C-alpha cells in the first residue's frame, strides 16, 4: 500500500478549503431551513391517508434535518480550526492530515492512519484481544 503524503497545507490550500467549507455551510443551512418550511406547510392535513403520509414524511425530514444539523456542526468546527490555525492537523496525533483525505472529507479531524488505529483499538476486547470473529476469512471454516 502506497504511503499517503502528509504535509502542512499551504496558505492557498487553506483558502481553498475555507471556500469549500463556507459553501457547504451555506448549502446546509439552506437545506435545514427548506426542510423546516416544508414541515410547516403540511400541518393542516385532514385526510387519514394524507396524515399517514405526512407522518412518514415528517419522520424522514426530521432524520434528514438531524443529519444536516450534525454535518453543519462539523463544518463549523472545521471553519473554527481554520480560524485557529489548526485545520489539516490530526487532532489525535498532531501530524498533518493527508491532502487527498481533506479533499474527500473537508471536515476530517483525524488522519487516515490515526483513524484506522483508533478503529482497530475499538475492535479489541477489554483484555486487549481481538474478538474471535475478526480476522476469520470467509474461506476458512469455523473450528468447532
PLY file of the C-alpha trace (Angstrom):
ply
format ascii 1.0
element vertex 144
property float x
property float y
property float z
element edge 143
property int vertex1
property int vertex2
end_header
0.00 0.00 0.00
1.44 3.37 -1.01
2.05 5.78 1.83
-0.02 8.94 1.55
1.85 12.22 1.58
1.42 14.15 4.80
2.49 17.76 4.81
1.22 21.04 6.16
-1.26 22.86 3.95
-0.18 25.94 2.05
-2.00 29.26 2.61
-3.62 28.84 -0.83
-4.90 25.38 0.11
-6.27 26.72 3.41
-8.12 29.43 1.45
-9.49 26.80 -0.93
-10.79 24.67 1.98
-12.26 27.76 3.68
-14.19 28.47 0.47
-15.34 24.85 0.17
-16.47 24.74 3.81
-18.20 28.12 3.62
-20.17 26.93 0.58
-21.04 23.68 2.38
-22.17 25.63 5.44
-24.41 27.90 3.36
-25.94 24.96 1.42
-26.56 23.02 4.62
-28.22 25.98 6.36
-30.45 26.46 3.31
-31.37 22.75 3.31
-32.25 22.88 7.02
-34.40 25.97 6.50
-36.13 24.43 3.47
-36.91 21.27 5.45
-38.35 23.32 8.32
-40.53 25.29 5.90
-41.82 22.05 4.34
-42.74 20.70 7.76
-44.73 23.85 8.49
-46.58 23.54 5.15
-48.01 20.11 5.97
-49.51 20.96 9.36
-53.10 21.45 8.07
-53.88 17.97 6.70
-57.28 16.36 7.35
-57.47 13.13 5.31
-56.24 9.99 7.15
-54.11 8.82 4.22
-52.62 12.28 3.99
-51.99 12.24 7.75
-50.13 8.92 7.46
-48.05 10.22 4.57
-47.39 13.44 6.47
-46.19 11.47 9.49
-43.88 9.38 7.31
-42.57 12.48 5.53
-42.14 14.32 8.81
-40.11 11.44 10.24
-37.88 11.40 7.19
-37.49 15.18 7.25
-36.60 15.04 10.93
-33.90 12.42 10.32
-32.52 14.40 7.39
-32.67 17.57 9.46
-30.78 15.89 12.30
-28.11 14.66 9.88
-27.87 18.11 8.33
-27.54 19.71 11.76
-24.75 17.28 12.69
-22.97 17.96 9.40
-23.37 21.71 9.94
-21.68 21.39 13.35
-18.78 19.51 11.72
-18.44 22.17 9.01
-18.49 24.96 11.57
-15.90 23.12 13.68
-13.65 22.82 10.61
-14.05 26.55 9.91
-13.15 27.24 13.55
-9.99 25.12 13.14
-9.09 27.21 10.09
-9.53 30.39 12.13
-7.43 28.90 14.95
-4.68 27.77 12.57
-5.11 24.06 13.33
-7.04 22.95 10.23
-5.45 19.98 8.48
-3.71 18.77 11.64
-4.82 15.44 13.10
-6.44 16.06 16.47
-5.24 12.68 17.67
-1.61 12.58 16.57
-0.74 16.20 15.81
0.50 15.13 12.36
-0.75 16.68 9.11
-3.87 15.10 7.60
-3.40 13.84 4.04
-4.42 16.40 1.39
-6.43 13.77 -0.53
-8.36 12.93 2.64
-9.24 16.59 3.17
-10.36 16.86 -0.46
-12.65 13.86 0.02
-13.78 14.90 3.51
-13.05 18.58 4.28
-14.44 18.17 7.81
-11.90 15.43 8.70
-10.42 15.77 12.18
-8.10 12.77 12.01
-5.55 11.35 9.59
-6.33 8.02 7.96
-3.56 6.28 9.92
-4.83 7.59 13.26
-8.47 6.78 12.45
-7.59 3.23 11.35
-5.57 2.69 14.52
-8.45 4.05 16.61
-10.91 1.70 14.88
-8.57 -1.27 15.45
-8.35 -0.40 19.14
-12.14 -0.12 19.39
-12.40 -3.61 17.90
-10.32 -5.13 20.70
-11.88 -6.65 23.78
-11.30 -5.25 27.26
-8.28 -7.52 27.79
-6.68 -6.40 24.51
-7.51 -9.45 22.40
-9.27 -9.24 19.07
-12.76 -10.78 19.02
-12.77 -14.33 17.65
-14.76 -13.30 14.58
-12.26 -10.64 13.48
-9.67 -11.85 11.04
-11.51 -15.03 10.17
-11.78 -15.25 6.41
-14.88 -16.38 4.61
-12.87 -19.20 3.06
-11.76 -20.68 6.39
-14.25 -22.95 8.12
-15.11 -22.22 11.70
-13.46 -24.71 14.05
-15.81 -26.46 16.45
0 1
1 2
2 3
3 4
4 5
5 6
6 7
7 8
8 9
9 10
10 11
11 12
12 13
13 14
14 15
15 16
16 17
17 18
18 19
19 20
20 21
21 22
22 23
23 24
24 25
25 26
26 27
27 28
28 29
29 30
30 31
31 32
32 33
33 34
34 35
35 36
36 37
37 38
38 39
39 40
40 41
41 42
42 43
43 44
44 45
45 46
46 47
47 48
48 49
49 50
50 51
51 52
52 53
53 54
54 55
55 56
56 57
57 58
58 59
59 60
60 61
61 62
62 63
63 64
64 65
65 66
66 67
67 68
68 69
69 70
70 71
71 72
72 73
73 74
74 75
75 76
76 77
77 78
78 79
79 80
80 81
81 82
82 83
83 84
84 85
85 86
86 87
87 88
88 89
89 90
90 91
91 92
92 93
93 94
94 95
95 96
96 97
97 98
98 99
99 100
100 101
101 102
102 103
103 104
104 105
105 106
106 107
107 108
108 109
109 110
110 111
111 112
112 113
113 114
114 115
115 116
116 117
117 118
118 119
119 120
120 121
121 122
122 123
123 124
124 125
125 126
126 127
127 128
128 129
129 130
130 131
131 132
132 133
133 134
134 135
135 136
136 137
137 138
138 139
139 140
140 141
141 142
142 143
